[in-house]
Amino acid sequence: MRKRDDMTFPPEEYERRLHELRERMQRRLLDAVVISDPENLMYLTDYQTTGYSFFQALVVPLESDPFMVTRRLEETNVHARTWVELTRPYPDTGDAIQMLVESLREFGLLGGAIGYERNSYFFAAYHQDALHSAIAASPGRGRLSDCFGIVEEGRVRKSKPELDLMARAAKATEAGMSAGIEACAAGVTENEIGAAISAAMFRAGGEPPAVMPYVTSGPRSMIGHATWEGREVRPGEHVFLEVGGCVRRYHTAMMRTVALCDPTPSLEKAQARMKTALAEVHRTLRPGLTVSDADNLVRNIITDNDVGASLITRSGYSIGIAFPPSWDEGYIISLKQGDSRVLEEGMTFHIIPWMWAVDGDKTVGISDTIAITANGCRSFFGLDLDFVYKPEAAVAEQVDASQTSRSDGRPPGGSTETEEAQPC
């Protein structure tokens, strides 16, 4: 292992991760593992690139030095970012799996018990088929087996350096959310709100997140995972915001709600339900409870409402290292019923007691990213949870828009859409 002082974490952190991985390999009777998941590569070596649609893998033998198989262009990332010394690159005109097989043969691993990540998004089925065929045809007749979770077992509990990095990501999250809330007003487009969020995140030290912020207004808040599409926010509507800040691929996330109106009974009740759920999370969650316990706690509170809303998804998920297409680690742990896994110190979750279909036509949200501590849990954030009501923004924007022309060519104070403005 090459010692260097310019990686995300000190060398000792990577040495610990590699040592613990090899302990798990021994328990699974594996001679080597082929790690291709981008998040797992980052966790083990500090390697990252946006070019992960091309096959890439870290091969970790039980005893000898690890090596990486990458596209030749991406080999530069190995040398610039990681502790890995051995590389076996393949050209764009070459065969990635042939290079992997030849490298396994070169290092005497082809006839052994080899684990691979069958669930990896970027280890395509045809590549897996080719690897199986090559192993079956090799003289040593090695054994391939799925080693899903062998790295994630270490990732799910964050170390202090990781938690410190997530605290930095939280500052970017809060900066972005605060800017988004400030930008919400009638006559402003969702795109402009998204731009304000993104600029503030990046100015606060944030880096490109795995998913750009979610910004939806009025009836569009009912569309799952929709974000800005140029729609203009109208007087009396609400805006649903979800922001994930990122530093060195570590993420934290939060939801907040802005309403361009005075408080209504339904919105006040929805806010109270979500705040109660988060308060109970902070009071109750601790090591020893199960994933199912955590989900039931949140779900029962949100379900007990008289505004027609429901929690139609999991109530939270593990969060940490992420590359597009998602900022969560939900495939490692998602808070859902029937999961008996036990919460442990160092686990981190985005808790999402959001409410879908308030009054049948509004999605609203308040969420939190937490870390499980020795005796409880704590938030990464300090931003107020309450809905932000801005009736004055709706009124002021109407007056201003009636007197000025827009730079984008649309009529003053209006939208080209025919949809009627919906009150909160």
C-alpha positions in Angstrom: 0.0 0.0 0.0 1.4 3.3 -1.1 1.4 5.8 1.8 0.3 9.3 0.9 -1.2 12.3 2.7 -3.4 13.8 0.0 -6.4 11.3 0.2 -9.8 11.9 1.7 -8.8 10.0 4.9 -5.4 9.2 6.5 -3.7 5.9 5.4 -4.6 4.2 8.7 -8.3 4.5 7.8 -7.8 2.6 4.5 -5.6 0.0 6.2 -8.3 -0.7 8.7 -11.0 -1.0 6.0 -8.8 -3.4 3.9 -7.9 -5.5 7.0 -11.6 -5.8 8.0 -12.5 -6.8 4.5 -10.0 -9.6 4.5 -11.3 -10.8 7.8 -14.7 -11.1 6.2 -13.2 -12.8 3.2 -11.7 -15.5 5.4 -15.0 -16.1 7.1 -16.6 -16.6 3.6 -13.7 -18.9 2.5 -12.7 -16.6 -0.4 -9.2 -16.3 -1.9 -10.0 -13.1 -3.7 -12.8 -10.6 -4.3 -13.6 -8.5 -7.4 -15.1 -5.2 -6.2 -16.8 -3.2 -9.0 -19.4 -1.1 -7.2 -18.3 2.6 -7.5 -19.1 3.4 -3.8 -17.2 0.4 -2.6 -14.2 1.3 -4.7 -14.3 4.8 -3.2 -14.6 3.3 0.3 -11.6 1.0 0.0 -9.2 3.1 -2.1 -10.5 6.7 -2.5 -10.8 6.0 -6.2 -13.5 8.0 -8.0 -14.4 8.9 -11.6 -17.5 9.9 -13.5 -16.5 7.3 -16.1 -17.8 4.3 -14.0 -20.1 3.2 -16.8 -17.0 1.5 -18.2 -16.0 -1.7 -16.3 -13.6 -1.2 -13.5 -12.7 -3.4 -10.5 -10.4 -3.7 -7.5 -9.2 -7.2 -7.0 -8.3 -7.9 -3.4 -6.4 -11.2 -2.8 -6.5 -12.6 0.7 -2.8 -12.1 1.1 -1.0 -10.5 -1.8 -1.3 -6.9 -3.0 -4.6 -5.6 -4.5 -4.7 -4.4 -8.1 -7.1 -2.5 -10.3 -8.5 -3.3 -13.7 -9.7 -0.1 -15.4 -10.2 1.6 -18.8 -6.8 3.0 -19.7 -8.1 6.6 -19.4 -9.3 6.0 -15.9 -6.0 4.5 -14.8 -4.9 8.1 -14.2 -7.4 8.3 -11.3 -5.8 5.3 -9.7 -2.4 7.0 -9.6 -3.7 10.5 -8.8 -6.1 9.5 -6.0 -5.4 6.1 -4.4 -3.0 4.0 -2.5 -3.1 1.2 -5.1 0.2 0.6 -6.9 -0.7 -2.2 -9.3 -2.9 -1.5 -12.4 -3.9 -3.5 -15.4 -5.6 -1.1 -17.8 -7.5 -2.1 -21.0 -7.9 0.1 -24.1 -11.2 1.3 -25.4 -10.8 -1.3 -28.3 -10.0 -4.1 -25.8 -12.0 -6.5 -23.8 -12.4 -5.6 -20.1 -13.3 -9.1 -18.9 -10.5 -10.7 -20.8 -8.1 -8.3 -19.1 -9.6 -9.2 -15.7 -9.3 -12.9 -16.4 -5.7 -12.5 -17.6 -4.8 -10.5 -14.5 -6.3 -13.2 -12.2 -4.2 -15.8 -14.1 -1.1 -13.6 -13.8 -1.4 -13.3 -10.0 -2.2 -16.9 -9.5 -5.9 -16.4 -8.5 -7.8 -18.0 -11.4 -8.0 -21.4 -9.8 -9.2 -20.1 -6.4 -12.5 -19.2 -4.7 -13.3 -15.7 -6.1 -16.2 -13.5 -4.9 -17.8 -10.9 -7.1 -20.6 -8.3 -6.6 -23.5 -9.8 -8.6 -25.7 -6.8 -7.6 -23.3 -4.1 -8.9 -25.1 -1.7 -11.3 -22.0 -1.5 -13.4 -21.0 -5.1 -13.7 -23.3 -5.9 -16.6 -25.0 -9.3 -17.0 -23.1 -10.0 -20.2 -19.8 -9.2 -18.5 -20.8 -11.6 -15.6 -21.6 -14.3 -18.2 -18.3 -13.8 -19.8 -16.4 -14.1 -16.5 -18.3 -17.3 -15.6 -17.5 -18.8 -19.0 -13.8 -17.9 -18.7 -13.5 -19.3 -15.2 -15.3 -22.5 -16.2 -12.9 -23.0 -19.1 -9.8 -22.3 -17.1 -7.5 -25.3 -16.2 -7.7 -24.7 -12.5 -11.6 -24.5 -12.5 -11.9 -21.8 -10.0 -15.1 -21.1 -8.1 -17.1 -17.9 -8.5 -19.6 -16.9 -5.9 -21.7 -13.8 -5.1 -20.1 -11.7 -2.3 -22.7 -9.0 -2.2 -22.4 -7.1 1.1 -18.9 -8.0 1.9 -17.7 -4.3 1.7 -21.1 -2.8 2.7 -20.8 -4.6 6.1 -18.0 -2.1 6.8 -19.6 0.9 5.1 -22.8 0.8 7.1 -21.1 1.9 10.3 -19.3 5.2 9.8 -16.1 6.0 11.6 -15.4 9.3 13.2 -13.5 10.7 10.2 -16.5 9.7 8.0 -19.0 11.4 10.4 -16.8 14.5 10.4 -17.0 14.6 6.6 -20.7 14.1 6.6 -20.9 17.1 9.0 -19.1 19.2 6.3 -21.7 17.9 3.7 -24.4 19.0 6.1 -23.2 22.6 5.9 -23.6 22.5 2.2 -27.1 20.9 2.5 -28.2 23.6 4.9 -26.8 26.4 2.8 -28.6 25.1 -0.3 -31.9 24.6 1.5 -31.8 28.1 3.1 -31.2 29.6 -0.4 -34.0 27.6 -1.9 -36.4 28.7 0.8 -35.4 32.3 0.3 -35.9 32.0 -3.5 -39.4 30.7 -3.3 -41.9 33.4 -4.5 -44.8 33.7 -6.9 -43.6 34.3 -10.4 -40.3 32.5 -9.8 -39.6 29.3 -11.8 -38.7 26.0 -10.2 -35.5 26.3 -12.3 -34.6 29.5 -10.6 -35.1 28.0 -7.2 -33.0 25.0 -8.2 -30.2 27.3 -9.4 -30.3 29.2 -6.1 -30.0 25.9 -4.1 -27.1 24.6 -6.3 -25.1 27.8 -6.2 -25.4 28.1 -2.4 -24.4 24.4 -1.9 -21.3 24.8 -4.0 -20.3 28.1 -2.5 -20.5 26.4 1.0 -18.0 23.8 0.0 -20.3 21.3 -1.5 -19.4 19.2 -4.5 -21.6 17.7 -7.3 -24.1 15.5 -5.5 -25.3 12.1 -6.7 -28.7 13.7 -7.4 -29.4 17.4 -8.0 -32.0 19.0 -5.7 -35.7 18.2 -6.0 -37.9 21.2 -6.5 -41.6 20.8 -7.2 -44.5 23.3 -6.7 -48.2 23.0 -6.5 -49.8 20.0 -8.1 -46.4 18.8 -9.4 -45.4 17.9 -5.8 -47.6 14.8 -6.3 -45.2 13.4 -8.9 -42.6 11.0 -7.5 -39.0 12.1 -7.9 -40.0 15.0 -10.1 -37.8 18.1 -10.1 -37.7 21.4 -11.8 -39.1 21.7 -15.4 -39.5 25.4 -15.8 -42.9 25.7 -14.1 -43.6 29.1 -12.6 -44.7 29.1 -8.9 -48.1 30.7 -8.4 -49.6 32.7 -5.5 -51.1 30.5 -2.8 -49.1 27.4 -3.8 -46.6 25.4 -1.8 -43.1 24.3 -2.8 -41.6 21.0 -1.8 -37.8 20.9 -1.5 -35.4 18.0 -1.0 -31.6 18.8 -1.0 -28.6 16.5 -0.7 -25.3 18.1 0.0 -22.1 16.3 -0.9 -18.4 16.4 0.1 -16.0 13.8 -1.2 -19.0 11.7 -2.2 -20.4 11.6 1.3 -24.0 13.0 1.5 -26.6 14.3 3.9 -30.1 15.2 2.9 -33.2 17.1 4.1 -36.7 17.9 3.0 -38.5 21.2 3.8 -41.8 22.9 2.7 -42.5 26.5 1.7 -46.1 27.8 1.4 -46.9 31.1 -0.3 -50.0 31.6 1.8 -51.0 31.9 5.5 -51.1 28.6 7.5 -54.1 26.4 6.8 -55.5 23.7 9.2 -54.3 20.9 6.9 -50.8 22.2 6.5 -50.5 22.8 10.3 -51.7 19.3 11.0 -49.2 17.8 8.5 -46.4 19.8 10.0 -47.3 18.7 13.5 -47.4 15.0 12.5 -43.9 15.1 10.9 -42.4 17.1 13.7 -43.8 14.6 16.2 -42.3 11.7 14.2 -38.9 13.3 14.2 -39.1 14.2 17.9 -39.9 10.5 18.7 -37.0 9.4 16.4 -34.6 11.6 18.4 -36.1 10.4 21.7 -36.2 6.7 20.9 -33.7 5.5 18.3 -30.5 4.0 19.8 -28.3 0.9 19.4 -30.3 -2.3 20.0 -33.5 -1.4 18.3 -34.3 -3.0 15.0 -34.8 -1.5 11.6 -38.5 -2.6 11.8 -38.8 -0.8 15.2 -37.6 2.4 13.6 -40.0 2.1 10.6 -43.0 1.3 12.8 -42.3 4.3 15.0 -42.3 6.8 12.1 -45.0 5.0 10.1 -47.6 4.8 12.9 -47.3 8.5 13.7 -47.6 9.6 10.1 -50.5 7.2 9.3 -52.5 8.6 12.3 -53.7 11.8 10.4 -56.9 13.3 9.3 -55.7 15.2 6.2 -55.8 12.2 3.8 -52.0 11.8 3.7 -49.9 8.6 3.8 -46.3 7.5 3.9 -46.2 5.5 0.7 -42.4 4.7 0.9 -39.9 3.4 3.4 -39.5 5.7 6.3 -35.7 6.2 5.9 -32.5 4.7 4.5 -28.8 4.5 5.2 -26.9 7.4 3.7 -23.2 8.1 3.1 -21.1 7.4 0.0 -23.0 7.8 -3.2 -22.6 8.2 -7.0 -25.4 8.9 -9.5 -28.0 7.7 -9.9 -28.9 7.9 -6.2 -27.6 9.6 -3.1 -28.8 6.9 -0.7 -27.4 3.6 0.6 -30.9 2.1 0.8 -29.8 -1.1 -0.8 -27.7 -1.7 2.3 -30.4 -0.8 4.8 -33.9 0.8 4.3 -36.2 1.4 7.2 -39.1 -0.9 6.5 -41.3 -3.3 8.3 -40.1 -6.9 8.9 -36.4 -6.2 8.9 -34.9 -7.5 12.1 -31.4 -6.1 11.7 -30.2 -4.2 14.7 -29.2 -0.5 14.8 -25.6 0.1 15.7 -23.5 3.0 16.7 -22.1 4.8 13.6 -25.0 4.0 11.3 -26.4 7.1 9.5 -29.9 7.5 8.1 -32.0 10.0 6.2 -35.3 9.8 8.1 -38.2 10.8 5.8 -41.6 11.1 7.5 -43.0 12.9 4.5 -46.7 13.1 3.7 -48.1 12.3 0.3 -51.5 13.6 -0.8 -52.4 16.1 1.9 -55.9 17.1 1.0 -55.5 14.8 -2.0 -53.3 17.2 -4.0 -50.1 18.2 -2.0 -46.9 16.4 -1.0 -45.1 18.0 1.9 -42.0 17.0 3.8 -39.7 17.6 6.8 -36.8 15.2 7.1 -33.5 14.8 8.9 -30.2 13.0 8.6 -29.1 11.4 11.8 -26.2 9.3 13.2 -26.8 6.6 15.7 -24.6 7.3 18.8 -23.6 5.1 21.8 -26.8 5.9 23.7 -29.2 7.5 21.2 -29.0 9.5 18.0 -28.1 13.0 16.8 -28.9 15.2 13.9 -26.4 16.7 11.5 -28.5 19.8 11.1 -29.6 22.9 13.0 -32.0 24.3 10.4 -35.6 25.0 11.7 -38.1 22.2 10.9 -41.2 24.4 10.6 -42.9 25.1 7.3 -42.0 28.5 5.9 -45.0 30.6 5.2 -44.5 33.5 2.8 -47.9 35.1 2.0 -46.1 38.4 1.5 -43.9 36.9 -1.2 -47.0 36.0 -3.2 -48.6 39.4 -2.9 -45.4 41.3 -3.5 -44.6 39.3 -6.6 -48.0 39.9 -8.1 -47.6 43.7 -7.7 -44.0 43.7 -9.1 -44.8 41.4 -12.0 -47.7 43.6 -13.1 -45.3 46.5 -13.6 -42.3 44.9 -15.2 -41.5 42.8 -18.2 -39.8 39.4 -17.9 -36.4 38.7 -19.5 -37.6 35.3 -20.7 -40.3 36.8 -22.9 -43.3 35.6 -20.9 -46.1 38.1 -20.1 -45.6 40.2 -17.0 -46.8 38.5 -13.8 -48.1 35.4 -15.5 -47.4 32.0 -17.0 -48.1 30.7 -20.5 -49.9 27.8 -18.8 -53.7 27.8 -18.6 -53.9 26.0 -15.3 -55.6 28.0 -12.5 -53.6 29.0 -9.4 -54.3 26.6 -6.5 -54.6 28.0 -3.0 -52.8 26.2 -0.1 
